[in-house]
Structures are given as C-alpha cells and as structure tokens.
Amino acid sequence: MDKVLTFKQGRVPLLISMPHAGLRLTPAVETGLIPEAQSLPDTDWHIPRLYEFAAELGASTLAAEYSRFVIDLNRPEDDAPMYVGATTGLFPATLFDGVPLFREGQVPTAAERATYLEHIWKPYHQTLQQELARLKDEFGYALLFDAHSIRSHVPHLFEGRLPDFNLGTFNGASCNPALASELEAICAGYPAYSHVLNGRFKGGHITRHYGSPADNIHAVQLELAQCTYMEEVEPFTYREDLAAPTQVVLKQLLARIIEWGRERHA
C-alpha cells in the first residue's frame, strides 16, 4: 500500500484530524464504483487547503490519503452503528443519497477489505493515538479537532438545509462543556453563518473514542457545510471568495481551543 496519510507535527497541544479528505482509490474500489461515484462526491473536499493556516497556529495535522469509499476512518473497527437512521459504515455501501456505491458483483472482497483495515485504517489511528499521547506527555493535556465537511443538502441523511457550522462533542462527553459553550459563542458572533452544537452530527468514532475530558483529552468535531467555501456540485471547485471569511471563523475557533487549554492547565 502506498502513502496512506500525511502527518505534520506542530508545537502546541492541538491535533487537527482530517479523516475524509483522501482522494486515492484502490484498484478494486476504482473498478467497482458506479459512474455517479467516480467523481468521489462524498469527499470532504479541500479540507487540507481550508486548514492550511493550522501551521501558523502551531497545530499538528493528520490527513487521510485514501477515499472514504475505500474505508471510513471515522467509523469503529467493529463497524458498530454511529447514528440512528440513515448513515454509512466502515466500508460504505451507498452514496450519501442512498444509491448503491458499487456495481453489482463489483464490491471489494472480504480479503481486500481486511487489507484496507490493516494498511489504511490502523496506521491512521495509530498515528492519531501516538500524537495525542505525545501531546499529553509533553503538555499534560491534548486537544483534538476532527475537521469535516458535507453538502448543505443531503435529503437522505437529514431534512432541510444543514447549518453552516455543526459542532459535535458527543453531547458533552468528548469535551469540557465550558469549552464547547465558548466555541458555540464564537459561531454566534458571526450572524452570516448558522450553527448548532450536537445537532445531526454529534461526532463520529474519532471524537467519541479519543475524547476523554477526565483524562485531559478534549475532542471536538466540526462538520462544515461545503457551501461556505466551495461549489457543492461537480467539479467541486474551491472558492477563495467564500473560503476566506469562513477561515476567519475557523481560525478564531482553533485559536480559542489552544488558548482555553493553556488557561485551564496553567
């Protein structure tokens, strides 16, 4: 298996995880995808570019190289359901619109998928776990921000239009509630954008598994509506005019997470 992730170590106790940013496909997946899926429509498009400023803040970053159509890094190894209702699993079988992802008879084999688990999923989580452990050893605590994006309208998954900023802390279990409230207040300070805390997206496996306030590891997921920084239709063009004001909010959110950690653990 070729390069499966991109990791850049920072200088502050914040790790930004980007598990759905990958575009690479394995031969079996690429061969089996239906035509509508070949443009990878359910990708968290341009997330590494959107968060390029993370280096200025000193945050570590971890980004997937392989598409979620190969294996979903934000699902547990045992593929236990994350949400009630329509969702996708460790090995997605449908597009977000509910359409079957693979042509009949072209689903990757169990052996192929076992390889994806071993050589794509596990290295990502090992790197994530090791970096959180390093941060906690060095600073006494660690902060995790799981960065995602999604089309603002996906009728199969949710009704109506998704809020622009969807913060998730697994109903307060993955992050100190005081920090979550501060992040929500920051979003409220930008009335041009809508926001919600623990709405449709409460945090996937990464947020739920690694966030442990009792152990001084605080995890927050952000599901960002893609209309805030790009064209949501193919060819999924990055829009600098939209992205720039959105990055102002993102920078403030991440800067406050870092500052909050310093204040709390001074």
C-alpha positions as CSV (number, residue, x, y, z in Angstrom):
1,M,0.0,0.0,0.0
2,D,1.4,3.4,-1.0
3,K,1.3,6.5,1.2
4,V,-1.9,6.3,3.3
5,L,-1.6,9.5,5.4
6,T,0.1,12.9,5.7
7,F,1.2,13.9,9.2
8,K,2.8,17.2,10.2
9,Q,3.8,17.6,13.8
10,G,3.2,21.0,15.4
11,R,4.3,22.9,18.5
12,V,1.1,23.3,20.5
13,P,-1.1,20.6,22.1
14,L,-3.7,20.6,19.3
15,L,-4.1,17.9,16.6
16,I,-6.4,18.5,13.6
17,S,-7.6,15.3,12.1
18,M,-8.9,15.1,8.5
19,P,-10.1,11.5,8.0
20,H,-12.3,12.1,4.9
21,A,-10.0,14.3,2.8
22,G,-8.5,11.5,0.8
23,L,-8.9,11.0,-2.9
24,R,-6.9,7.9,-3.6
25,L,-8.6,4.6,-4.6
26,T,-7.5,1.0,-4.6
27,P,-7.8,-0.8,-7.9
28,A,-10.8,-2.9,-6.7
29,V,-12.7,0.1,-5.5
30,E,-11.9,2.2,-8.6
31,T,-13.1,-0.7,-10.9
32,G,-16.3,-1.3,-8.9
33,L,-17.6,2.2,-8.4
34,I,-20.8,3.2,-10.2
35,P,-20.4,6.1,-12.7
36,E,-22.0,8.6,-10.3
37,A,-19.5,7.8,-7.6
38,Q,-16.3,8.1,-9.7
39,S,-16.0,11.8,-9.1
40,L,-16.0,11.0,-5.3
41,P,-18.9,13.2,-4.4
42,D,-19.0,12.4,-0.7
43,T,-15.4,13.6,-0.1
44,D,-14.6,16.3,2.5
45,W,-13.3,18.4,-0.4
46,H,-10.3,20.7,0.1
47,I,-10.2,20.4,3.8
48,P,-6.3,20.4,4.0
49,R,-6.3,23.6,1.9
50,L,-9.0,25.2,4.0
51,Y,-7.0,24.5,7.2
52,E,-3.6,25.4,5.8
53,F,-3.4,28.2,8.4
54,A,-3.0,25.5,11.1
55,A,0.7,25.6,10.7
56,E,0.7,29.3,11.7
57,L,-1.2,28.3,14.9
58,G,1.3,25.6,15.6
59,A,-1.2,22.7,15.4
60,S,-0.3,19.2,14.3
61,T,-2.3,17.9,11.3
62,L,-3.2,14.4,10.2
63,A,-4.9,13.9,6.8
64,A,-6.0,10.7,5.1
65,E,-4.8,10.0,1.5
66,Y,-7.4,7.3,0.7
67,S,-11.0,8.0,0.0
68,R,-13.7,7.1,2.4
69,F,-15.1,4.9,-0.4
70,V,-12.2,2.5,0.4
71,I,-12.6,2.6,4.2
72,D,-14.1,5.1,6.5
73,L,-11.6,6.2,9.1
74,N,-14.3,7.8,11.3
75,R,-16.0,4.5,11.9
76,P,-15.0,2.0,14.6
77,E,-13.1,-1.1,13.6
78,D,-16.0,-3.4,14.5
79,D,-18.4,-1.2,12.3
80,A,-20.8,-0.6,15.1
81,P,-23.5,2.0,14.0
82,M,-22.7,5.6,14.8
83,Y,-26.1,7.2,14.3
84,V,-29.7,6.3,14.4
85,G,-31.3,6.3,10.9
86,A,-29.5,6.5,7.6
87,T,-25.8,6.5,7.8
88,T,-22.7,4.9,6.2
89,G,-20.4,2.2,7.7
90,L,-16.8,1.3,7.9
91,F,-17.0,0.0,4.3
92,P,-19.6,2.3,2.7
93,A,-22.2,0.5,0.6
94,T,-24.1,3.6,-0.6
95,L,-23.6,7.2,-1.6
96,F,-25.0,9.8,0.8
97,D,-28.0,9.9,-1.5
98,G,-28.7,6.2,-0.7
99,V,-27.7,5.0,-4.2
100,P,-25.6,1.7,-4.1
101,L,-21.9,2.7,-4.3
102,F,-20.7,-0.3,-6.3
103,R,-21.9,-2.1,-9.5
104,E,-23.5,-5.4,-8.9
105,G,-20.9,-8.1,-8.3
106,Q,-18.1,-5.5,-8.0
107,V,-18.0,-5.0,-4.3
108,P,-14.4,-5.5,-2.9
109,T,-13.9,-8.9,-1.3
110,A,-13.6,-9.5,2.4
111,A,-9.9,-10.2,1.9
112,E,-9.4,-6.9,0.1
113,R,-11.3,-5.0,2.8
114,A,-9.2,-6.7,5.5
115,T,-6.2,-5.3,3.8
116,Y,-7.7,-1.8,3.9
117,L,-8.4,-2.1,7.6
118,E,-4.8,-3.3,8.3
119,H,-2.9,-0.9,6.0
120,I,-5.1,2.3,5.9
121,W,-7.4,2.4,9.0
122,K,-4.9,1.1,11.5
123,P,-2.0,3.4,10.5
124,Y,-4.2,6.4,10.7
125,H,-5.5,5.6,14.2
126,Q,-2.0,4.5,15.4
127,T,-0.7,7.9,14.3
128,L,-3.6,9.7,15.9
129,Q,-3.2,7.8,19.2
130,Q,0.6,8.3,19.3
131,E,0.3,12.0,18.7
132,L,-2.3,12.5,21.4
133,A,-0.1,10.5,23.8
134,R,2.9,12.7,22.8
135,L,1.0,15.9,23.4
136,K,-0.3,14.7,26.7
137,D,3.1,13.6,27.8
138,E,4.6,17.0,26.9
139,F,1.8,19.4,27.9
140,G,-0.2,17.4,30.4
141,Y,-3.3,17.5,28.1
142,A,-4.2,17.2,24.5
143,L,-6.8,18.9,22.2
144,L,-8.3,17.1,19.2
145,F,-10.3,18.9,16.4
146,D,-11.8,16.5,13.9
147,A,-12.4,18.5,10.7
148,H,-15.1,17.5,8.2
149,S,-17.4,19.0,5.6
150,I,-20.5,17.9,3.8
151,R,-23.0,19.2,1.2
152,S,-25.6,21.5,2.8
153,H,-28.5,19.5,1.4
154,V,-28.4,15.7,1.7
155,P,-32.1,14.7,1.9
156,H,-31.3,11.0,2.5
157,L,-29.4,11.9,5.7
158,F,-31.2,14.9,7.1
159,E,-34.1,17.2,6.4
160,G,-33.8,20.7,5.0
161,R,-30.5,22.7,4.9
162,L,-27.7,21.8,7.3
163,P,-26.4,24.6,9.5
164,D,-23.1,26.1,8.3
165,F,-21.1,25.2,11.5
166,N,-22.1,21.8,13.1
167,L,-20.1,21.4,16.3
168,G,-20.1,17.9,17.9
169,T,-18.9,16.8,21.3
170,F,-21.0,13.6,21.7
171,N,-23.5,15.5,23.8
172,G,-20.7,16.8,26.1
173,A,-18.9,13.5,26.6
174,S,-15.9,14.2,24.5
175,C,-15.1,17.8,25.6
176,N,-15.4,20.0,28.6
177,P,-18.8,21.7,28.2
178,A,-17.3,25.1,29.1
179,L,-15.1,24.9,26.0
180,A,-18.0,23.8,23.8
181,S,-20.0,26.7,25.0
182,E,-17.2,29.1,24.2
183,L,-16.9,27.7,20.7
184,E,-20.7,28.0,20.2
185,A,-20.5,31.6,21.3
186,I,-17.8,32.3,18.7
187,C,-20.0,31.0,16.0
188,A,-22.9,33.1,17.3
189,G,-20.7,36.1,16.8
190,Y,-20.8,35.6,13.1
191,P,-24.5,36.0,12.2
192,A,-23.8,35.5,8.5
193,Y,-23.3,31.8,9.4
194,S,-25.8,29.4,11.1
195,H,-24.5,27.0,13.7
196,V,-25.6,24.2,16.0
197,L,-24.0,22.2,18.9
198,N,-24.7,18.5,18.9
199,G,-27.3,18.6,16.3
200,R,-27.4,16.0,13.5
201,F,-23.7,15.5,13.7
202,K,-22.6,14.9,17.3
203,G,-19.1,13.5,16.5
204,G,-18.1,10.2,14.9
205,H,-15.8,7.5,16.1
206,I,-12.7,9.7,16.4
207,T,-14.4,12.3,18.6
208,R,-16.2,9.6,20.7
209,H,-13.3,7.2,21.1
210,Y,-10.4,9.7,21.8
211,G,-12.2,12.5,23.6
212,S,-11.9,11.9,27.3
213,P,-12.2,15.1,29.5
214,A,-11.4,13.0,32.6
215,D,-8.1,12.1,31.1
216,N,-7.5,15.7,29.9
217,I,-8.1,14.9,26.2
218,H,-10.8,17.2,24.8
219,A,-12.2,16.4,21.3
220,V,-14.5,18.4,19.1
221,Q,-15.8,17.6,15.6
222,L,-16.8,20.3,13.1
223,E,-19.0,19.3,10.2
224,L,-18.8,22.3,7.9
225,A,-21.4,23.0,5.2
226,Q,-19.4,23.0,1.9
227,C,-21.3,26.0,0.6
228,T,-19.3,28.1,3.0
229,Y,-16.1,27.6,1.0
230,M,-16.7,25.7,-2.3
231,E,-19.1,24.8,-5.1
232,E,-21.1,21.8,-3.9
233,V,-21.6,20.5,-7.5
234,E,-19.0,18.8,-9.7
235,P,-16.2,19.7,-10.3
236,F,-16.3,20.8,-6.6
237,T,-14.3,24.0,-7.1
238,Y,-12.7,25.7,-4.1
239,R,-14.0,29.2,-3.8
240,E,-11.4,31.6,-2.3
241,D,-14.0,34.3,-2.0
242,L,-16.2,32.1,0.2
243,A,-13.3,30.4,2.0
244,A,-11.6,33.5,3.2
245,P,-14.3,34.7,5.5
246,T,-15.0,31.2,6.7
247,Q,-11.3,30.8,7.6
248,V,-11.7,33.8,9.9
249,V,-14.2,31.9,12.0
250,L,-12.2,28.7,11.8
251,K,-9.0,30.5,13.0
252,Q,-10.9,32.0,15.9
253,L,-12.3,28.6,16.9
254,L,-8.9,26.9,16.8
255,A,-7.1,29.8,18.5
256,R,-9.6,29.7,21.3
257,I,-9.3,26.0,21.8
258,I,-5.5,26.4,22.1
259,E,-5.9,29.4,24.5
260,W,-8.5,27.6,26.6
261,G,-6.2,24.7,27.0
262,R,-3.4,27.0,28.2
263,E,-5.6,28.8,30.7
264,R,-7.1,25.6,32.1
265,H,-3.8,23.9,32.5
266,A,-1.6,26.8,33.5
